[in-house]
Protein backbone atom coordinates (compact mmCIF):
# COMPACT_ATOMS: atom_id res chain seq x y z
CA UNK A 1 0.00 0.00 0.00
CA UNK A 2 2.88 2.37 0.83
CA UNK A 3 4.39 1.85 -2.61
CA UNK A 4 1.10 2.71 -4.30
CA UNK A 5 0.79 5.91 -2.25
CA UNK A 6 4.39 6.84 -3.11
CA UNK A 7 3.75 6.24 -6.84
CA UNK A 8 0.61 8.40 -6.68
CA UNK A 9 2.54 11.15 -4.88
CA UNK A 10 5.25 11.11 -7.56
CA UNK A 11 2.54 11.10 -10.26
CA UNK A 12 1.05 14.22 -8.66
CA UNK A 13 4.51 15.82 -8.59
CA UNK A 14 5.03 14.91 -12.25
CA UNK A 15 1.68 16.50 -13.10
CA UNK A 16 2.72 19.69 -11.31
CA UNK A 17 6.00 19.67 -13.25
CA UNK A 18 4.11 19.37 -16.55
CA UNK A 19 2.01 22.38 -15.57
CA UNK A 20 4.82 24.59 -14.25
CA UNK A 21 7.92 23.74 -16.30
CA UNK A 22 8.09 24.49 -20.01
CA UNK A 23 9.69 21.52 -21.73
CA UNK A 24 8.01 18.78 -19.67
CA UNK A 25 4.83 17.54 -21.28
CA UNK A 26 2.29 14.75 -21.35
CA UNK A 27 0.63 14.60 -24.73
CA UNK A 28 -2.21 12.23 -23.87
CA UNK A 29 -5.50 12.99 -25.57
CA UNK A 30 -7.88 12.38 -22.68
CA UNK A 31 -7.65 13.17 -18.97
CA UNK A 32 -7.88 9.47 -18.11
CA UNK A 33 -4.96 8.64 -20.42
CA UNK A 34 -3.00 11.54 -18.92
CA UNK A 35 -3.52 10.15 -15.41
CA UNK A 36 -2.54 6.66 -16.59
CA UNK A 37 0.56 8.05 -18.28
CA UNK A 38 1.58 9.97 -15.16
CA UNK A 39 1.16 6.88 -12.96
CA UNK A 40 3.15 4.75 -15.42
CA UNK A 41 5.92 7.35 -15.66
CA UNK A 42 5.98 7.66 -11.85
CA UNK A 43 6.47 3.88 -11.68
CA UNK A 44 9.30 4.03 -14.23
CA UNK A 45 10.86 7.00 -12.41
CA UNK A 46 10.73 5.04 -9.15
CA UNK A 47 12.45 2.04 -10.69
CA UNK A 48 15.13 4.23 -12.32
CA UNK A 49 15.78 5.97 -8.99
CA UNK A 50 15.80 2.73 -7.00
CA UNK A 51 18.24 1.00 -9.33
CA UNK A 52 20.60 3.73 -10.56
CA UNK A 53 20.71 6.37 -7.81
CA UNK A 54 22.56 4.21 -5.25
CA UNK A 55 25.11 3.20 -7.89
CA UNK A 56 25.64 6.81 -8.96
CA UNK A 57 25.97 7.92 -5.33
CA UNK A 58 28.60 5.27 -4.72
CA UNK A 59 30.59 6.04 -7.86
CA UNK A 60 30.17 9.82 -7.62
CA UNK A 61 30.75 10.13 -3.89
CA UNK A 62 33.63 12.57 -4.37
CA UNK A 63 31.50 14.87 -6.54
CA UNK A 64 28.77 14.94 -3.89
CA UNK A 65 31.32 15.92 -1.24
CA UNK A 66 33.17 18.47 -3.43
CA UNK A 67 29.98 20.23 -4.48
CA UNK A 68 28.36 20.01 -1.02
CA UNK A 69 25.54 17.91 -2.46
CA UNK A 70 24.73 20.13 -5.45
CA UNK A 71 25.83 17.33 -7.77
CA UNK A 72 22.62 15.57 -6.70
CA UNK A 73 20.63 18.15 -8.69
CA UNK A 74 22.50 17.21 -11.87
CA UNK A 75 22.05 13.50 -11.13
CA UNK A 76 18.30 13.95 -10.57
CA UNK A 77 17.99 15.88 -13.84
CA UNK A 78 19.81 13.08 -15.64
CA UNK A 79 17.54 10.46 -14.10
CA UNK A 80 14.48 12.44 -15.21
CA UNK A 81 15.89 12.62 -18.74
CA UNK A 82 16.51 8.86 -18.66
CA UNK A 83 12.93 8.34 -17.48
CA UNK A 84 11.72 10.43 -20.42
CA UNK A 85 13.75 8.29 -22.81
CA UNK A 86 12.42 5.05 -21.29
CA UNK A 87 8.86 6.41 -21.47
CA UNK A 88 9.42 7.13 -25.16
CA UNK A 89 10.63 3.55 -25.70
CA UNK A 90 7.49 2.30 -23.94
CA UNK A 91 5.40 4.58 -26.16
CA UNK A 92 4.16 6.64 -23.20
CA UNK A 93 3.29 10.22 -24.22
CA UNK A 94 5.69 11.85 -21.75
CA UNK A 95 8.62 14.00 -22.83
CA UNK A 96 11.31 16.15 -21.24
CA UNK A 97 12.89 18.37 -23.90
CA UNK A 98 16.35 18.97 -22.48
CA UNK A 99 18.66 19.41 -19.51
CA UNK A 100 17.23 22.65 -18.10
CA UNK A 101 13.60 21.53 -18.08
CA UNK A 102 14.81 18.27 -16.49
CA UNK A 103 16.85 20.24 -13.93
CA UNK A 104 13.95 22.46 -12.84
CA UNK A 105 11.49 19.58 -13.10
CA UNK A 106 13.63 17.35 -10.89
CA UNK A 107 13.82 20.10 -8.26
CA UNK A 108 10.05 20.60 -8.38
CA UNK A 109 9.29 16.87 -8.31
CA UNK A 110 11.66 16.40 -5.38
CA UNK A 111 10.12 19.25 -3.39
CA UNK A 112 6.52 18.22 -4.04
CA UNK A 113 7.26 14.56 -3.30
CA UNK A 114 8.97 15.58 -0.06
CA UNK A 115 6.01 17.73 1.03
CA UNK A 116 3.53 14.98 0.16
CA UNK A 117 5.64 12.46 2.12
CA UNK A 118 5.51 14.81 5.13
CA UNK A 119 1.74 15.14 4.83
CA UNK A 120 1.00 11.47 4.13
CA UNK A 121 3.68 10.06 6.43
CA UNK A 122 5.64 6.83 6.08
TIMI-2910 file (N, C-alpha, C, CB; in pm, 1 decimal, decimal comma, always signed):
<rs>
+----------+----------+----------+----------+----------+----------+----------+----------+----------+----------+----------+----------+------+
!      n_x !      n_y !      n_z !     ca_x !     ca_y !     ca_z !      c_x !      c_y !      c_z !     cb_x !     cb_y !     cb_z ! resn !
+----------+----------+----------+----------+----------+----------+----------+----------+----------+----------+----------+----------+------+
!    +81,9 !   -119,5 !     +0,0 !     +0,0 !     +0,0 !     +0,0 !    +86,5 !   +126,3 !     +0,0 !    -93,3 !     -0,4 !   +120,6 !  Unk !
!   +198,0 !   +121,6 !    +76,4 !   +287,8 !   +237,0 !    +83,4 !   +348,5 !   +268,5 !    -52,4 !   +398,7 !   +212,0 !   +185,3 !  Unk !
!   +380,2 !   +164,1 !   -127,4 !   +439,4 !   +184,8 !   -260,8 !   +339,0 !   +252,3 !   -352,7 !   +486,0 !    +50,3 !   -322,4 !  Unk !
!   +214,1 !   +209,8 !   -347,2 !   +110,0 !   +270,6 !   -430,4 !    +91,7 !   +417,9 !   -395,9 !    -22,9 !   +195,6 !   -413,5 !  Unk !
!    +92,1 !   +451,0 !   -267,6 !    +78,9 !   +591,1 !   -225,1 !   +198,1 !   +672,2 !   -273,3 !    +66,4 !   +601,0 !    -71,4 !  Unk !
!   +317,4 !   +614,7 !   -263,9 !   +438,9 !   +684,0 !   -310,6 !   +432,2 !   +707,8 !   -462,0 !   +566,3 !   +601,5 !   -274,9 !  Unk !
!   +387,4 !   +609,2 !   -538,5 !   +374,8 !   +624,4 !   -683,8 !   +273,0 !   +733,5 !   -716,5 !   +333,1 !   +490,2 !   -749,7 !  Unk !
!   +161,9 !   +736,4 !   -645,0 !    +60,6 !   +840,2 !   -668,2 !   +113,4 !   +978,5 !   -631,5 !    -66,2 !   +809,8 !   -587,7 !  Unk !
!   +194,6 !   +986,5 !   -526,3 !   +253,9 !  +1115,0 !   -487,6 !   +350,8 !  +1163,3 !   -595,4 !   +326,9 !  +1102,8 !   -351,4 !  Unk !
!   +431,3 !  +1073,3 !   -648,5 !   +525,2 !  +1110,9 !   -755,9 !   +447,4 !  +1146,9 !   -882,2 !   +625,9 !   +995,0 !   -785,3 !  Unk !
!   +337,7 !  +1076,3 !   -909,9 !   +254,2 !  +1110,1 !  -1025,5 !   +197,0 !  +1251,0 !  -1010,7 !   +139,8 !  +1007,4 !  -1042,0 !  Unk !
!   +155,8 !  +1286,4 !   -890,2 !   +105,4 !  +1422,3 !   -866,1 !   +216,5 !  +1525,1 !   -885,3 !    +46,3 !  +1433,9 !   -723,7 !  Unk !
!   +336,9 !  +1492,2 !   -840,2 !   +451,1 !  +1582,0 !   -858,5 !   +486,6 !  +1595,4 !  -1006,4 !   +572,7 !  +1531,3 !   -779,3 !  Unk !
!   +478,3 !  +1485,6 !  -1080,4 !   +503,0 !  +1490,6 !  -1225,1 !   +398,4 !  +1577,9 !  -1294,1 !   +502,1 !  +1348,2 !  -1285,6 !  Unk !
!   +273,0 !  +1566,0 !  -1252,1 !   +168,2 !  +1649,7 !  -1310,3 !   +198,5 !  +1797,1 !  -1285,9 !    +30,4 !  +1612,9 !  -1251,8 !  Unk !
!   +238,9 !  +1830,4 !  -1162,5 !   +272,5 !  +1969,5 !  -1131,3 !   +388,5 !  +2017,2 !  -1218,6 !   +308,3 !  +1984,6 !   -981,6 !  Unk !
!   +485,9 !  +1930,7 !  -1240,6 !   +600,0 !  +1967,4 !  -1325,4 !   +555,0 !  +1992,9 !  -1469,1 !   +707,3 !  +1856,7 !  -1322,4 !  Unk !
!   +460,1 !  +1914,1 !  -1518,4 !   +411,0 !  +1937,5 !  -1655,3 !   +337,2 !  +2069,8 !  -1665,6 !   +319,0 !  +1823,3 !  -1699,6 !  Unk !
!   +275,4 !  +2112,9 !  -1556,6 !   +201,0 !  +2237,8 !  -1556,8 !   +290,6 !  +2360,0 !  -1538,4 !    +96,7 !  +2234,8 !  -1448,7 !  Unk !
!   +400,4 !  +2343,8 !  -1464,9 !   +481,7 !  +2459,3 !  -1425,5 !   +613,2 !  +2474,1 !  -1500,9 !   +510,9 !  +2450,9 !  -1280,9 !  Unk !
!   +661,7 !  +2369,0 !  -1563,6 !   +792,3 !  +2374,4 !  -1629,7 !   +773,1 !  +2358,2 !  -1780,5 !   +887,9 !  +2264,2 !  -1574,0 !  Unk !
!   +812,0 !  +2461,0 !  -1855,5 !   +809,2 !  +2448,6 !  -2001,1 !   +914,3 !  +2346,1 !  -2042,4 !   +834,8 !  +2586,8 !  -2070,8 !  Unk !
!   +875,1 !  +2253,6 !  -2127,2 !   +968,5 !  +2152,0 !  -2172,6 !   +940,2 !  +2015,0 !  -2113,6 !  +1108,0 !  +2192,9 !  -2138,8 !  Unk !
!   +846,5 !  +2006,9 !  -2020,1 !   +801,1 !  +1877,8 !  -1967,4 !   +653,9 !  +1866,6 !  -2003,6 !   +824,2 !  +1865,3 !  -1810,0 !  Unk !
!   +620,1 !  +1762,3 !  -2076,7 !   +483,3 !  +1753,8 !  -2128,2 !   +432,3 !  +1610,8 !  -2131,6 !   +475,9 !  +1813,7 !  -2267,1 !  Unk !
!   +302,0 !  +1599,2 !  -2111,4 !   +228,9 !  +1474,9 !  -2135,2 !   +133,2 !  +1505,3 !  -2248,4 !   +152,9 !  +1422,8 !  -2005,1 !  Unk !
!   +145,0 !  +1430,6 !  -2355,5 !    +62,8 !  +1459,9 !  -2473,2 !    -51,3 !  +1360,1 !  -2490,2 !   +149,3 !  +1460,3 !  -2598,1 !  Unk !
!   -107,3 !  +1313,6 !  -2380,5 !   -221,0 !  +1222,6 !  -2386,7 !   -344,5 !  +1300,3 !  -2431,6 !   -245,4 !  +1154,2 !  -2249,1 !  Unk !
!   -434,4 !  +1231,5 !  -2498,6 !   -550,4 !  +1299,0 !  -2557,2 !   -667,4 !  +1315,8 !  -2461,1 !   -596,6 !  +1223,4 !  -2677,0 !  Unk !
!   -676,5 !  +1228,7 !  -2362,9 !   -788,1 !  +1238,2 !  -2268,3 !   -732,5 !  +1250,5 !  -2126,0 !   -882,7 !  +1113,9 !  -2280,4 !  Unk !
!   -811,9 !  +1306,4 !  -2036,3 !   -765,1 !  +1317,2 !  -1896,9 !   -734,2 !  +1181,0 !  -1833,3 !   -869,9 !  +1389,3 !  -1813,0 !  Unk !
!   -812,1 !  +1079,8 !  -1866,3 !   -788,4 !   +947,0 !  -1811,3 !   -654,7 !   +889,6 !  -1860,1 !   -903,4 !   +853,1 !  -1849,2 !  Unk !
!   -625,3 !   +909,2 !  -1988,1 !   -495,7 !   +863,9 !  -2041,7 !   -381,2 !   +943,8 !  -1980,3 !   -492,8 !   +877,0 !  -2195,8 !  Unk !
!   -403,2 !  +1071,6 !  -1954,0 !   -300,3 !  +1153,7 !  -1891,7 !   -269,0 !  +1102,0 !  -1750,7 !   -345,0 !  +1301,4 !  -1886,5 !  Unk !
!   -371,9 !  +1069,3 !  -1676,3 !   -352,0 !  +1014,9 !  -1541,4 !   -278,6 !   +880,7 !  -1549,4 !   -488,5 !   +998,0 !  -1468,0 !  Unk !
!   -321,4 !   +795,4 !  -1641,2 !   -254,3 !   +666,2 !  -1658,9 !   -108,9 !   +681,9 !  -1698,1 !   -325,9 !   +584,0 !  -1763,4 !  Unk !
!    -82,0 !   +778,2 !  -1786,2 !    +55,6 !   +805,0 !  -1827,8 !   +139,2 !   +853,2 !  -1710,4 !    +58,6 !   +908,7 !  -1940,6 !  Unk !
!    +84,3 !   +944,5 !  -1630,7 !   +157,8 !   +997,0 !  -1516,0 !   +187,3 !   +887,5 !  -1413,9 !    +79,2 !  +1110,0 !  -1450,2 !  Unk !
!    +93,0 !   +798,6 !  -1390,2 !   +116,0 !   +688,3 !  -1296,1 !   +222,3 !   +592,6 !  -1351,5 !    -16,5 !   +611,7 !  -1268,3 !  Unk !
!   +214,8 !   +562,3 !  -1481,0 !   +314,6 !   +474,5 !  -1542,0 !   +453,5 !   +537,2 !  -1538,9 !   +275,6 !   +441,9 !  -1685,9 !  Unk !
!   +462,9 !   +666,0 !  -1568,9 !   +591,7 !   +735,4 !  -1566,0 !   +643,6 !   +743,4 !  -1422,3 !   +578,9 !   +877,6 !  -1627,1 !  Unk !
!   +556,2 !   +764,2 !  -1326,0 !   +597,9 !   +765,9 !  -1185,3 !   +655,8 !   +630,1 !  -1145,6 !   +478,7 !   +802,5 !  -1093,4 !  Unk !
!   +596,3 !   +523,1 !  -1194,4 !   +646,7 !   +387,7 !  -1168,2 !   +785,5 !   +369,8 !  -1229,8 !   +548,8 !   +281,2 !  -1224,3 !  Unk !
!   +800,2 !   +411,8 !  -1355,7 !   +930,2 !   +403,1 !  -1423,4 !  +1033,9 !   +488,5 !  -1350,1 !   +918,0 !   +448,5 !  -1571,5 !  Unk !
!   +996,0 !   +609,5 !  -1312,9 !  +1085,8 !   +699,8 !  -1240,6 !  +1130,3 !   +637,4 !  -1108,4 !  +1016,9 !   +835,4 !  -1215,0 !  Unk !
!  +1039,2 !   +571,7 !  -1039,5 !  +1072,7 !   +504,5 !   -914,8 !  +1171,5 !   +391,4 !   -935,0 !   +948,2 !   +451,7 !   -849,6 !  Unk !
!  +1152,4 !   +313,5 !  -1040,2 !  +1245,2 !   +204,2 !  -1069,1 !  +1382,7 !   +258,9 !  -1106,0 !  +1190,7 !   +115,6 !  -1182,8 !  Unk !
!  +1385,5 !   +361,8 !  -1191,9 !  +1512,6 !   +423,0 !  -1231,5 !  +1586,2 !   +475,5 !  -1108,5 !  +1489,1 !   +537,5 !  -1333,2 !  Unk !
!  +1516,3 !   +544,5 !  -1019,8 !  +1577,8 !   +597,3 !   -898,5 !  +1625,4 !   +485,7 !   -805,7 !  +1479,7 !   +687,4 !   -825,1 !  Unk !
!  +1544,5 !   +381,5 !   -791,2 !  +1580,1 !   +273,1 !   -699,9 !  +1702,3 !   +195,0 !   -748,5 !  +1461,9 !   +178,6 !   -682,7 !  Unk !
!  +1714,6 !   +180,1 !   -878,5 !  +1824,4 !   +100,0 !   -933,4 !  +1951,1 !   +183,0 !   -952,8 !  +1782,8 !    +37,7 !  -1066,3 !  Unk !
!  +1940,2 !   +298,0 !  -1016,1 !  +2059,7 !   +372,9 !  -1055,5 !  +2112,2 !   +471,0 !   -950,9 !  +2031,1 !   +447,3 !  -1180,0 !  Unk !
!  +2025,0 !   +532,5 !   -873,7 !  +2070,6 !   +636,7 !   -781,5 !  +2173,1 !   +585,8 !   -679,4 !  +1951,7 !   +695,5 !   -708,5 !  Unk !
!  +2153,3 !   +468,6 !   -618,6 !  +2256,5 !   +421,3 !   -524,9 !  +2391,3 !   +395,2 !   -593,6 !  +2209,1 !   +293,5 !   -456,2 !  Unk !
!  +2387,6 !   +345,5 !   -714,6 !  +2511,4 !   +319,7 !   -788,9 !  +2581,6 !   +451,5 !   -819,6 !  +2482,0 !   +242,0 !   -920,2 !  Unk !
!  +2505,9 !   +550,2 !   -863,9 !  +2563,6 !   +681,3 !   -895,8 !  +2618,5 !   +747,1 !   -769,6 !  +2458,1 !   +772,8 !   -962,2 !  Unk !
!  +2547,4 !   +734,5 !   -658,5 !  +2596,9 !   +792,2 !   -533,0 !  +2728,2 !   +727,6 !   -490,9 !  +2492,6 !   +775,9 !   -421,7 !  Unk !
!  +2737,3 !   +597,3 !   -508,5 !  +2859,9 !   +527,1 !   -471,7 !  +2976,2 !   +568,5 !   -560,9 !  +2839,0 !   +376,0 !   -479,7 !  Unk !
!  +2952,1 !   +570,0 !   -692,0 !  +3058,7 !   +603,7 !   -786,1 !  +3093,1 !   +752,3 !   -785,4 !  +3019,1 !   +561,8 !   -925,6 !  Unk !
!  +2994,7 !   +837,2 !   -758,5 !  +3017,4 !   +981,7 !   -762,2 !  +3030,8 !  +1044,9 !   -625,2 !  +2906,4 !  +1048,0 !   -835,5 !  Unk !
!  +3065,9 !   +965,3 !   -527,5 !  +3074,9 !  +1013,3 !   -388,7 !  +3161,2 !  +1139,1 !   -376,9 !  +3131,8 !   +903,4 !   -298,7 !  Unk !
!  +3273,4 !  +1140,8 !   -445,0 !  +3363,5 !  +1256,8 !   -436,5 !  +3296,0 !  +1383,1 !   -489,8 !  +3493,3 !  +1229,7 !   -514,7 !  Unk !
!  +3218,5 !  +1370,1 !   -597,6 !  +3149,8 !  +1486,8 !   -653,9 !  +3044,5 !  +1540,7 !   -557,3 !  +3084,3 !  +1450,7 !   -788,2 !  Unk !
!  +2975,4 !  +1450,2 !   -488,2 !  +2876,6 !  +1493,9 !   -389,3 !  +2945,2 !  +1573,8 !   -278,1 !  +2801,1 !  +1372,1 !   -329,9 !  Unk !
!  +3060,3 !  +1524,9 !   -232,5 !  +3132,5 !  +1592,1 !   -124,3 !  +3190,0 !  +1725,6 !   -172,7 !  +3245,4 !  +1501,5 !    -70,3 !  Unk !
!  +3253,9 !  +1725,8 !   -290,4 !  +3317,1 !  +1846,9 !   -342,5 !  +3216,9 !  +1958,3 !   -370,5 !  +3393,1 !  +1814,7 !   -468,8 !  Unk !
!  +3097,3 !  +1921,4 !   -412,6 !  +2997,7 !  +2022,6 !   -447,6 !  +2896,8 !  +2046,3 !   -334,6 !  +2924,1 !  +1981,1 !   -574,4 !  Unk !
!  +2924,8 !  +1988,4 !   -218,2 !  +2835,9 !  +2000,6 !   -102,3 !  +2693,4 !  +1953,0 !   -133,2 !  +2832,6 !  +2145,4 !    -54,5 !  Unk !
!  +2683,1 !  +1851,5 !   -213,4 !  +2554,5 !  +1791,2 !   -246,1 !  +2485,7 !  +1847,0 !   -369,0 !  +2464,7 !  +1805,7 !   -132,3 !  Unk !
!  +2538,2 !  +1953,7 !   -427,3 !  +2473,1 !  +2013,3 !   -544,5 !  +2478,4 !  +1921,7 !   -666,9 !  +2538,4 !  +2146,6 !   -577,9 !  Unk !
!  +2573,9 !  +1830,5 !   -668,1 !  +2583,5 !  +1733,3 !   -777,4 !  +2456,0 !  +1649,0 !   -785,6 !  +2706,9 !  +1642,0 !   -758,2 !  Unk !
!  +2387,2 !  +1633,4 !   -672,7 !  +2262,5 !  +1557,0 !   -670,1 !  +2157,7 !  +1617,9 !   -763,4 !  +2207,7 !  +1550,0 !   -527,3 !  Unk !
!  +2158,1 !  +1750,1 !   -778,0 !  +2062,7 !  +1815,2 !   -868,8 !  +2088,0 !  +1773,4 !  -1013,5 !  +2071,8 !  +1968,6 !   -855,8 !  Unk !
!  +2213,8 !  +1764,3 !  -1050,9 !  +2250,1 !  +1721,4 !  -1186,7 !  +2212,6 !  +1574,4 !  -1206,7 !  +2402,4 !  +1742,6 !  -1212,7 !  Unk !
!  +2239,3 !  +1492,7 !  -1105,5 !  +2204,9 !  +1350,2 !  -1113,3 !  +2054,1 !  +1333,2 !  -1128,2 !  +2255,3 !  +1274,6 !   -987,8 !  Unk !
!  +1976,0 !  +1405,6 !  -1048,7 !  +1830,3 !  +1395,2 !  -1056,7 !  +1778,5 !  +1439,8 !  -1193,3 !  +1765,1 !  +1478,7 !   -946,4 !  Unk !
!  +1838,2 !  +1543,8 !  -1249,9 !  +1799,1 !  +1587,9 !  -1384,1 !  +1829,9 !  +1478,7 !  -1486,0 !  +1871,9 !  +1719,4 !  -1422,2 !  Unk !
!  +1944,7 !  +1417,1 !  -1473,6 !  +1980,8 !  +1308,2 !  -1564,3 !  +1887,6 !  +1189,5 !  -1552,1 !  +2122,2 !  +1263,8 !  -1538,2 !  Unk !
!  +1847,1 !  +1157,2 !  -1430,3 !  +1754,1 !  +1046,1 !  -1410,1 !  +1615,8 !  +1078,5 !  -1467,7 !  +1742,5 !  +1013,0 !  -1260,4 !  Unk !
!  +1575,4 !  +1205,1 !  -1460,2 !  +1447,7 !  +1244,3 !  -1521,2 !  +1455,8 !  +1236,2 !  -1673,8 !  +1408,6 !  +1387,3 !  -1477,7 !  Unk !
!  +1569,4 !  +1276,4 !  -1730,0 !  +1588,5 !  +1262,0 !  -1874,3 !  +1587,3 !  +1114,8 !  -1915,9 !  +1720,4 !  +1327,6 !  -1917,4 !  Unk !
!  +1652,0 !  +1030,0 !  -1837,3 !  +1650,8 !   +886,4 !  -1866,0 !  +1509,1 !   +830,9 !  -1858,4 !  +1742,3 !   +811,0 !  -1768,2 !  Unk !
!  +1432,4 !   +876,1 !  -1759,9 !  +1293,0 !   +833,5 !  -1748,0 !  +1212,8 !   +875,2 !  -1870,6 !  +1229,7 !   +892,0 !  -1621,1 !  Unk !
!  +1238,5 !   +996,1 !  -1920,4 !  +1171,7 !  +1043,2 !  -2041,6 !  +1205,5 !   +953,5 !  -2160,7 !  +1211,6 !  +1188,7 !  -2071,8 !  Unk !
!  +1332,1 !   +916,0 !  -2170,7 !  +1374,8 !   +829,0 !  -2281,2 !  +1308,9 !   +692,1 !  -2270,5 !  +1528,3 !   +813,8 !  -2282,3 !  Unk !
!  +1305,6 !   +636,4 !  -2149,3 !  +1242,2 !   +505,3 !  -2129,1 !  +1093,2 !   +514,4 !  -2160,1 !  +1264,2 !   +454,9 !  -1983,6 !  Unk !
!  +1028,4 !   +622,2 !  -2117,8 !   +886,1 !   +641,1 !  -2147,4 !   +862,6 !   +644,6 !  -2297,9 !   +833,9 !   +770,5 !  -2082,5 !  Unk !
!   +953,2 !   +709,7 !  -2370,3 !   +942,4 !   +713,3 !  -2516,5 !   +954,7 !   +572,5 !  -2575,0 !  +1050,8 !   +805,5 !  -2576,4 !  Unk !
!  +1046,6 !   +492,5 !  -2521,9 !  +1062,9 !   +355,3 !  -2569,9 !   +939,7 !   +270,3 !  -2540,3 !  +1186,2 !   +291,7 !  -2506,5 !  Unk !
!   +872,1 !   +301,3 !  -2430,4 !   +749,4 !   +230,0 !  -2394,1 !   +624,8 !   +289,2 !  -2459,4 !   +732,5 !   +230,4 !  -2244,1 !  Unk !
!   +647,2 !   +388,9 !  -2543,7 !   +540,0 !   +458,2 !  -2615,7 !   +442,5 !   +530,2 !  -2521,9 !   +463,7 !   +359,1 !  -2701,6 !  Unk !
!   +495,5 !   +579,9 !  -2410,3 !   +415,8 !   +663,9 !  -2320,5 !   +430,5 !   +808,7 !  -2366,0 !   +460,6 !   +646,7 !  -2170,4 !  Unk !
!   +321,3 !   +883,9 !  -2371,5 !   +328,5 !  +1022,0 !  -2421,7 !   +381,6 !  +1121,6 !  -2317,7 !   +191,0 !  +1066,6 !  -2467,9 !  Unk !
!   +503,7 !  +1098,4 !  -2272,4 !   +569,4 !  +1185,2 !  -2174,9 !   +703,9 !  +1225,0 !  -2233,0 !   +586,1 !  +1114,3 !  -2035,4 !  Unk !
!   +736,2 !  +1355,6 !  -2225,6 !   +862,4 !  +1400,4 !  -2283,5 !   +922,1 !  +1515,7 !  -2203,1 !   +841,8 !  +1442,7 !  -2429,0 !  Unk !
!  +1053,1 !  +1506,5 !  -2183,2 !  +1131,4 !  +1615,0 !  -2124,5 !  +1226,0 !  +1660,5 !  -2234,7 !  +1209,9 !  +1569,4 !  -1992,5 !  Unk !
!  +1222,6 !  +1789,8 !  -2268,3 !  +1289,1 !  +1837,1 !  -2389,7 !  +1434,1 !  +1881,3 !  -2374,3 !  +1213,0 !  +1948,7 !  -2444,2 !  Unk !
!  +1495,1 !  +1860,2 !  -2260,7 !  +1635,4 !  +1897,4 !  -2248,4 !  +1680,8 !  +1902,8 !  -2103,9 !  +1659,7 !  +2030,6 !  -2314,1 !  Unk !
!  +1808,6 !  +1942,2 !  -2085,3 !  +1865,8 !  +1940,9 !  -1951,1 !  +1797,5 !  +2039,7 !  -1857,4 !  +2013,0 !  +1971,4 !  -1958,0 !  Unk !
!  +1778,7 !  +2164,6 !  -1901,1 !  +1723,2 !  +2264,7 !  -1809,8 !  +1580,8 !  +2235,0 !  -1767,0 !  +1728,0 !  +2399,5 !  -1873,8 !  Unk !
!  +1491,9 !  +2194,4 !  -1857,9 !  +1359,9 !  +2152,6 !  -1808,5 !  +1369,9 !  +2033,8 !  -1711,9 !  +1268,9 !  +2115,9 !  -1926,4 !  Unk !
!  +1461,6 !  +1940,6 !  -1739,3 !  +1481,0 !  +1826,9 !  -1648,6 !  +1534,7 !  +1873,6 !  -1514,2 !  +1576,8 !  +1723,9 !  -1710,7 !  Unk !
!  +1626,1 !  +1970,5 !  -1516,0 !  +1684,8 !  +2023,9 !  -1392,9 !  +1577,2 !  +2086,0 !  -1304,8 !  +1793,4 !  +2128,1 !  -1425,4 !  Unk !
!  +1499,6 !  +2178,5 !  -1362,0 !  +1395,2 !  +2245,7 !  -1284,2 !  +1282,8 !  +2148,8 !  -1248,1 !  +1338,6 !  +2365,2 !  -1362,5 !  Unk !
!  +1251,2 !  +2057,8 !  -1339,1 !  +1148,8 !  +1958,3 !  -1310,5 !  +1188,6 !  +1865,4 !  -1197,4 !  +1119,1 !  +1878,0 !  -1433,9 !  Unk !
!  +1315,1 !  +1824,0 !  -1195,8 !  +1362,9 !  +1735,4 !  -1089,1 !  +1356,9 !  +1805,7 !   -953,7 !  +1506,8 !  +1688,5 !  -1118,2 !  Unk !
!  +1392,0 !  +1933,6 !   -950,8 !  +1382,0 !  +2009,5 !   -825,8 !  +1236,3 !  +2016,1 !   -779,8 !  +1439,5 !  +2152,6 !   -843,7 !  Unk !
!  +1146,7 !  +2049,7 !   -871,3 !  +1004,7 !  +2060,5 !   -838,3 !   +947,0 !  +1926,3 !   -794,3 !   +926,6 !  +2113,9 !   -957,9 !  Unk !
!   +978,9 !  +1820,5 !   -866,8 !   +929,2 !  +1687,2 !   -831,4 !   +981,1 !  +1645,7 !   -694,4 !   +970,8 !  +1583,6 !   -937,8 !  Unk !
!  +1108,7 !  +1673,1 !   -668,9 !  +1165,7 !  +1640,1 !   -538,5 !  +1098,7 !  +1715,0 !   -424,7 !  +1313,1 !  +1669,6 !   -537,9 !  Unk !
!  +1075,8 !  +1844,6 !   -443,8 !  +1011,5 !  +1925,3 !   -339,0 !   +867,5 !  +1880,7 !   -313,6 !  +1013,8 !  +2073,6 !   -377,6 !  Unk !
!   +792,9 !  +1861,3 !   -420,6 !   +652,4 !  +1822,2 !   -404,4 !   +642,6 !  +1683,0 !   -343,5 !   +578,7 !  +1826,3 !   -539,9 !  Unk !
!   +726,7 !  +1590,4 !   -387,0 !   +726,0 !  +1455,8 !   -329,6 !   +760,9 !  +1460,2 !   -181,5 !   +824,4 !  +1364,8 !   -404,5 !  Unk !
!   +857,0 !  +1544,5 !   -145,5 !   +897,4 !  +1557,7 !     -6,0 !   +781,3 !  +1611,7 !    +78,5 !  +1020,5 !  +1650,2 !     +6,0 !  Unk !
!   +713,9 !  +1715,5 !    +30,4 !   +600,6 !  +1772,7 !   +103,3 !   +488,9 !  +1671,0 !   +116,7 !   +549,1 !  +1898,8 !    +33,1 !  Unk !
!   +458,9 !  +1598,5 !     +8,4 !   +353,5 !  +1497,6 !    +16,1 !   +391,1 !  +1384,7 !   +110,8 !   +323,8 !  +1441,4 !   -122,2 !  Unk !
!   +518,4 !  +1347,6 !   +115,1 !   +564,0 !  +1246,1 !   +211,9 !   +545,7 !  +1295,8 !   +355,8 !   +712,9 !  +1210,0 !   +186,7 !  Unk !
!   +572,4 !  +1425,0 !   +378,5 !   +551,4 !  +1480,6 !   +512,8 !   +403,3 !  +1476,8 !   +550,5 !   +604,4 !  +1625,5 !   +520,4 !  Unk !
!   +317,3 !  +1510,3 !   +454,9 !   +173,7 !  +1514,0 !   +482,8 !   +117,9 !  +1373,8 !   +500,3 !    +99,2 !  +1586,4 !   +370,6 !  Unk !
!   +155,2 !  +1281,9 !   +411,3 !    +99,5 !  +1146,9 !   +413,0 !   +170,1 !  +1055,0 !   +512,2 !   +106,9 !  +1087,1 !   +275,0 !  Unk !
!   +293,3 !  +1088,2 !   +548,9 !   +368,4 !  +1006,4 !   +643,0 !   +424,6 !   +881,5 !   +578,5 !   +281,6 !   +968,5 !   +759,2 !  Unk !
!   +505,9 !   +808,5 !   +657,6 !   +563,8 !   +682,6 !   +607,7 !   +463,3 !   +577,4 !   +613,9 !   +686,1 !   +640,9 !   +685,3 !  Unk !
+----------+----------+----------+----------+----------+----------+----------+----------+----------+----------+----------+----------+------+
</rs>
